[in-house]
Amino acid sequence: MIGRHLLIGVALALLTGLSFWWFPGHTILQSDTQVYIPILQHLRDPQVLDRDAMAAQAHVAFTIYDEMALFLATVTGASFEVVLLTQQALFRGTGILGLFLIGRGAGLSPVFSFTLAALVSLGATVNGPQVLTVEYEPVPRGFAFGLVLLTLGLLSNDRWRAACLVCAIAFAYHPPTSLPVFLMLLVLCARERRWREAWFLSVGPLLVGLSVFFDSTGGGGTGVRETVPPALEAIQRMRASYNWVDTWLGRYWLHYGIVAAASMAGAWRIRKAVLPAIRPFLFVLPILGCLSVGLSWLLLGYGKWMVAAQYQPGRYLVYVPFFAALCCGIAGLRAAAAGRIAEAALFLFVPFAVPLEPDVLQLNGSRLALASILAFAAAFAKREPFAAAPAILAFALYPTAGQVINFPLLHTRELHELTQWARSQTPADSVFQFADARKGLEPGIFRVRAERAIYADWKAGGQVNFLPQYAYLWADRWRKVERVQPLSVYRELGIHYVVYGTGRVPRNAIPVYSNRRWSVLQAAAN
């Protein structure tokens, strides 16, 4: 028995490594960590990035994400990037373990449960609200989602106490992501009169309460009844349109309708195979995902509630493709184990297709063929030693034959050289501006690695839905520097150094630093 458990543990660890290092992969400083890490740097040392408007405007009060990162960085001496990536790998693993346990709870063998974990770990992009079922970056909602999966896996195997404790930790990391599961689990505990288990859930709100109590950033909270004024709405629609469902629903409604139907079909097919405690989650969460779109429009699009812009209820749409892959994966693997080839292939097509294209209506011929071939191969793979082969093969084929590129490669040698020069050769209170980066992500990487303030960049505008006053400041700055300006304008704005793409430097200007990709002009002395 110990040997069997060890073998399963090794297999799941290898799958976690494959998922983390190869596909869907991981990255940092390409999305929300461009916001979180500067905030952490400033929290640890207020003199770092003290002239950077974004870093000084924190919105991490309602999570233990920042406390854990600060604690681990202090104890280990490691950088924030290292401690966040380490946590990401850990929580990626907890999610995979949760998927395996869900499979076991649905009556799948260990090999088929491993196959299920591999299938769902291929991930899916949720266009519109712009979230992922497998987050590439170490962000709070990704940590919480991995713990939510472990919660469901433990509950699938009648491990109530452990499920409640894990769900509480998920809530502490990111309350919005875990709230539906948290509330449903609380209701189930009350219905089953599992009062001792329910007490474990209280750990989550307690940790969040402590985080708020000891928070020194002000949190950026707004009143429940506060509304979004027209000027702020214009800024949010320009920079954070994913919150405003009317900007994208017309394009994706049919896609999500099809995926939701697949989720319901899969859930109905496996409803008798899972424990009664887990059954409601299979139906309620994807339905909630669909309803969240209407709720988001009602509260934000129509009601203009500021709290809706901060809470972002439309992001519950993530549960639709996730449960489509999960439920159809279970149904397909159960059918394959029973020799029902056609049924197995039909259901397994869903988890193979969803990772290939954010809009199933846009699946091209090659990707459609790839998903179909793998689904049929998995349907015929009845013999357990080979059952996982098609799912594992997908990890190799999707980024190659499938041409799925999850994130760009931005961490170049030239950008590293630029950050090293700025960090060692410019005063710590210097303010930089990337003149021609437009919506590029390089300024955010530079801010963290060089620990130098950026006057305004596109990614820094990601906080406009959280902090109204910052939104006005960012929008004003962005309008002034969105396009290349004369050096005198940068000087008047208090910018000390201006970074240009090499070859775009104004004529007769002499750079203070230059490499193959970047050139820097000094606009003003510190």
N, C-alpha and C positions, 0 to 999 in steps of 0.2 A: 504493500500500500504506500509506504514512504517513497519507494522508487518510482511508483506511478505518479505521485504528486510532484516529485522532483522533476520528472520528465515533462509534465504539464507546465510547471513553473518555468523551466528552461525554454520550452517552446513559446510561451507567452512573452518571455523576456526577449527572445529573438524577434518575435513579431513586433514588439514595441520598438526595438532597434531599427528594424526594417522600415517601419512607419515613420520614425523620427529622422533617420539619417538619409532615407532614399525617397519614399513617396508615401503620403503627401509631403513629407519633409518638414523642416522647421526653418525659421529665419528670425531675424531680430532687426530692429531699427528700420523697418520698412512700412510699418503701419502704426498701430496705437502705441507701441513701445517708444515711438518717437515723442510721445507725450508723457508717458508714465516715467521713463527713466530720467529725463531732465527734472521732473518734479521730485523724484527720489534723491537725485543729486543735490537739489536745493534744500530739501528737508534735512539731509544729513549735514550739510554745511551751508548755511544761509548766505555766505559770501560767494558761493559758486552760482553762476548764472543769475546774480542778483539784479542784473539789468535786463534780463530776458522776461518779457511780459508773460509769456506762457508758463515758464517754469515757476514763477511766483504765484500763479493762479491755480492752486491745486483743487482737484475734485475727487479726493480719495478718502473722504471721511467715512463713508458707509461701506467699508470693506477692510479686511485685515491684510489685504494684498500688500500695502505699503509697510505695515508693521512687520510682517514676515520677511519682506525683502530687506528692510533695514536691520532687523535682528540677525538674519543669516549673514548678511554682508559684514556686520560688526564682529560676529563670532568667528567666522571663517577667514576674514580678511580678503575674501574674493570680491570681484567687481559685481555690480548689479546685473550685468549681462550674464555672468556665470551663474549666480544664484537663481535668476529668473529662468534661464534655460534648464537648469537642473530640476527645478520644480516642474517645468513644462514636461520634461521627460518622465518624471514620476507620475504626474497626473494623466499623461497620455497612456502610461501603463495601467493606471487604475481604471481608466475607461475601457481598455482592452480586456482587462480582467472582468469588469462588469459585463461586457458583451459575452464573454465566455460563460459566465455564470447564468446569464439570461438563456443562453442556448441549453445549458444543462437543465435549467428549470423547465424548459419547454420539451424535455424528453430527448434531446439530441445526445448522441454519444460524444465522448471527449474530442474525437477527431472532427466530427461535424460541428461541434461547438467552437472549436478552434477555427474552422472554416468560416463560420458565421462572424466571429470576431474579425477575421481578416477582411471579409467582404465589407462590413460596415465601416471598418477603419480606412477604407479607400477614400472616405470623406465625400462631401458635397458642398458646392457653393450655393448660397442662398441669395440670388440676385434680388435687388429691390432694397431690402433692409441691410444688405451687405454684411452678412455673417457667414460662418462656416460651421459645419458639423464637426470638423477636425480643424482646430485653429492652428495656423502656421506659426504664430507668434505667442510668446508667454504672456498672455493677457488674462485678467480676472475671469472673464466669462468662459474662457477655455479651461482654466483650472476647475471652475465650478461644474462645467458640463461633464468633465471626466469623472468627477465625484458623483454627479447625478446618475451616470451610467452604472457606477459601482453600487449606488443605492438601489437601483432597480434590479441589479444582479443579485444582491444579497436578499432582497425581498422575494425574488423569484425562487429562492431556495429556503424560504421561511426563516431567514435570519433577521428578525425584526429589530433587535436591539442594535446590532451592528449597522443595519440600514439607517436607523434613526440618527445614530451618531455621525455617520458619514454624510448624511443629508444636512445635518447641522453645520458641519464644516463647509460644505458646498455653499450653504446660505451665508456663512461668514465671509467667504471669498467674493461672492457676487449674488446679492439677494435677488435682483431681477431675473437672472437665469434660472435659479433654483426655486423660486417662490411657488410655482404651480405644483411641483413635486412635493415641496415642503408642506403645503396646505393639504394636498390629497393624502399624504402620509399621516398628517395629524388627524384628519377625519377618519381614516381607516383605523388608527390606534383607538380613537374614541369609540368607534363602532364595535371593535373587537374587545373593548375594555382593557386595552394594554396600556395602563396608566404609567407603569414604570418605564416602558419603552418611550412613551411620549415625553417623559421628562428629559430624555437625551436630546430631543429636538430643541429644547430651550437653550442648549449651549450656543446654537447659532445666533439667535437674537441677542443673547448676552454678550457674545464676542463683538457683535456689531455695535451694541450699546457702549461697550468699553472703548471701542475705536472712536466713536463719536465724542465720548466724554473727554478723552485725552487728545483729541485732534486739535492741532494748533493752526490749521490752515483756514479755518472759517467754513470749510466744507462746500461753499458755493451753493447752499440750499436756497430755495425760494418758497414762498407761501403756496399752499395747496390751491388757493383761488386766484393766484396771480396769472394773468393772461399774457400772451405774446403780442406786443404792439406791432403795428404794420411795418415799422422800420426794422425791427428785430426779425420779423417773419421773412422779410426780403433777404436779410443776411443769411438766415438759416436755410432758406430755399436755395440760395446760391451756393452755400458751402456744405450744408448737411441735408441735401434733398432726400436722402434715404429715409429720413424721419417722416417725410410728407408723402403718404402712400399714393396720393393722386398723381404724383410725378412719375410713378413707375407701374402702377397696377394695370393700366390699360395694355401694357406690353406683356406682362407675365401672368395675367389671371388664368389663361387657359392652361399654361404649363402647370401652375400650382393646382388647378382643378384636376388635371390628369394624375398628378403625383398623389394628391389627397385621395382620389378614388382608389389608386393602387394600394395606398396605406390602409384604407378601410377594408379592401378585399383581403389583404394579407392578414389583418387583425381578425377578421371574421373567420378566416380559414383556420387559424390557430387558437381560437378562443377557448376550446376545450382542452388544449394541450398545456396551458399554463395554469398556475395556481390562481384561485379566485382573487387573491390580494393584488396580483399584478395585472389582471384583466382590465380594470378601469383605465389604467395608464395608456394601454394600447389604443383606446378609442378617444379618451378625453383630451390627451395632449395634442394629437394632430388636429382634432376639432378646434381646440383652443387656438392652435396656430392659425387656422383659417379665420376664426372669429376675431383674432387680434388685429387683423387688417382693418376690419370695420370699426373695431374699438379705437384703433389709432386715428382713423379718420374722424370719428365722432369727437374724441377728446382733443385732438390737436388740429386736424384740418377744419373742423367745424367749431368746436368750443374754444380753440386757441389756448388750451391750458398749458402753462409753462412746465408743470410737473410731467405732462405727457411727453414733452420734448426731451426731458431728462431721463424719464423711465424707459422710453422707446418700446412700447408694447408690441409694435409691429415685428420686433425681432423674435417673437415666439413662433414666427413662421418657420424657424429652423426645425421645429418638431415635425413638420410635414415631410420633407425629404428624409429626415432621419428615420422616422417610424415606417416610411415606405420601404427603405432599405432593410430595416430590422425585421419587420413583420413578413415582408415578401421573402427575405432571406431565410427565415425560419420555415415558412410554408414550403419554399422550394426545396430546402434540404430535407425536410421530413418526407416530401414526395419522392425525392431522389432515393432516400433510404428505403422507401417502400416499393421502388421500381416503377413509379408513375412518371415516366420520362417526359411526356408532353406537359403535364402540370408543373413538373419541376422546372423545365426550361422556361415556361411562361413566367413563373414567379421569380426565378433567378435572374431573368433579364433585367428586372428593376434595379437590384443593387449593383449589377454590373454597368448599367447605363447611366445612372444618376451621377457618378463621379466624372463622367466623360464630358458632360455638357450642362451648364447651369439652366438651360432651357431645352427640354427634351424635344421641342418642336424644331430645334435647330440642329439636331443630330445629323451630321453628314453621312454619306454612304460608308466611308471607311470606319468611322466610329460605330455606326449601327452594326456593321458586319462584325467588328471586334467584340462588341458586347454580346451579340447573338452567338458567336462561336464559343465564347467562354461560358455562356449560360448553358448551351447544349453540352459542352464538355463536362461541366459540373453536374448536369442532370444525369449523365451516363456514368459518372464517377461513383458508383455504388460501393466499390471495394474501398474500405476505410484507409488503407495506406496511401491511396491516390486521391482521396476525396478533396483534400485541400489544395491539390496541385493547380487547378484553374484559378483559384483565388490568389494564390501566391504568384502565379504567372502574370496576373493583372498588375501587380506592383512593378514588374519589369516592363510590361508592354505599354502601360498608360503614358508614362513620360517619354516613351520612345516612339513606338508605332502609333500610339494614340495622340501624340503631340500635345499632351496636357502640360502646360507650363503654369505652375501655381503662383510663382512670384519671380520678379526679375532679379538679375545678379547686379546689385548696385555697389557692393563693397569692393571697389577697385583699388589697385595699388596707388594710383594718382590721387584719389580722394584721401587715402590713408596718409600719403606724404603731405598733403595740404593740411590735414588736421594736426599732424605732428609739428609742422612748422608753426602753425598758429598757436598751439599750446606752449611751445618752447620759446617763441620769438616775439609774442605780442603780450601786452599787459592783460591781466586777468579780467579787467573791467571793460575790455574792448567790445564794441558792437560791430557785427559783420552783417553784410547783406549780399545775397547771391543775385546779381543783377539780371541774369537771363535764364534763371532756372525755371521760371514760371511755376507750373504745378509739380515740378520734379521733387524727388524725395531726398536728394543729396544734402540740402541744408539741414534737415533733421538729423542725419547721421553726423554731420559736422558738429552740430550743437552738442551732442553727447560726447563724442570722441575728443573734441578740442576743448570742451567746457568753456565755450565762448558764446555770448548772447547773439541771437539772430534778431534783427529788427522786425521782420515779418516774413513768413513762408506759408505755403498753402496748407501743409499738414498741421501747423499750429492753430489753424482755424477750426480744427476738429472739436474744440471746446465751446463753440458758439451756442450749442444747445444746452450747455450746463451753466454758463456764467454770462448773464446778460451784459454787464458792464464791460467785461473783457471782449464780448462779441463786437460791441461798438468800437472799441479801441483797435481790435484786430482788423475789422473791415476798413476803418479809416486808414490804417497803415498800409493795408494791402492795396487799396486804390492808389496810394501814392507811389508804390514801388513795383506794382504788378508788371509794368513794362520798364525797359531800361531808361534811366534818367541821366541827365548830365551830372558830373561829379559834384558840382556845386550844390545840387539838390540833396544829394546824400549827405553832404557836409552840414547843410542846414537842418537835416533831420536828426543829427547827432550820431551818424554812422561813421565809424572810424576806418573800416576797411570794406572794400567792395570786391567781390569775387566774380570774375567773368570766365566764360569758356574761352580757352586759348584760341586766338584768332578773332575774337570779338572785342578785344580791348580797344578803347578809343585811340585814334591816331595821335602820335607824338607823346602818348602817355608811357611812362616808364614804370613797369611793375616792380613792386618790392619783393614779389615772389612769383615764380612761374614754373610749371612743369608741362608735360605733354598735353594735359587736359585742362588745367586751371591756371589762371593768372590773377594776381591780387594787386589792386591799387589802393594806396592810402589816401582816404578822403579828408581825414582830419587827424590831428595829434590828440593823444589822450591827455 
